[in-house]
Every structure is written in C-alpha cells, then in structure tokens.
Amino acid sequence: MNGTVISVNIGSEKGRKKLNVGTCLLVEDLGMAGDAHAGMEIRQVSLLAMESIVKIRTKGLDVQPGDFAENLTTRGIILHELPIGTRFAVGGTVILELSQIGKVCHDRCAIFKQVGDCVMPREGVFAKVITGGEVQVGDVIRVVPGM
C-alpha cells in the first residue's frame, strides 16, 4: 500500500496552522526538527490524509494542508483505518510507527467553529520516529508489512 507526501508542515507554536516547508528532518525518538510538537512521547509526528481534508472542503471551507496543524499531509493511504503499530517507510530512510489514532480536542479549533466539524480528532494519526532522515514533498510513503 503506497501513498505520497503532498505537504511537509512545520509550526513554532502548538495549536496553530503549520506552513509547508517542502522538506524537513525527522529525528529518531524526537519528531520533526524545529516543530513545536517535537519530543512528545507517542505523538512525535502528526499525519493527515488529503482524503480527510477533502471531507471538510465539501462542507464549504477552503482548507489546505497544514491548516489542521499536521506535520505530514499524505494522499493515497487512509491512515486512520490502519492499526496501531503499523510502520511506514517515507522517502529513502525514514521509518515511522503509528502510535495513536485521533486525539481529544479540548478547545474547539477555528475549523470546528466555522463548519461544526473537524477531522483531525477522528482521522489524524500520530507516529513515533523509529529511523530518522529527510522527508520532502513528493516522497513515497508506504506501509511496511510485517515490521
């Protein structure tokens, strides 16, 4: 099962939209270098599928990759349907391990307030960095069977 990284997003503050920087360094046991969420134990890197973002677009909101504060926006794999422990190979060397599906949203975000829904609490996923390296827009992301 393969997909593509369509946006590599970084932010210096938690709870804010992230900006597409095109490329980043993922650091083993830490997360995305320079991102506000780096260092979180099981939520080192956040991922959201473009297929999930499209659901909010159909409700009339012009949302883009990074607007949900996800680090990696992907296309081609329905991430939230995979089991915890699933491993992904990204680009040349990076290995991520799915560690959490969804999250509790304590404060309703601007997206929820505008359309009454947000996909990140249900369909956003989080991963630990098992093997670090560079990730960039256009990289293949694939499920690694049996890891």
Secondary structure, 3 states (H helix, E strand, C coil): CEEEEEEEEECCCCCCCCEECCEEEEECCCEECCCCCCCCCCCCEEEEEHHHHHHHHCCCCCCCCCCCCCCEEEECCCHHHCCCCCEEEECCCEEEEEEEECCCCCCCCHHHHHHCCCCHHHHCEEEEEEECEEEECCCEEEEECCC
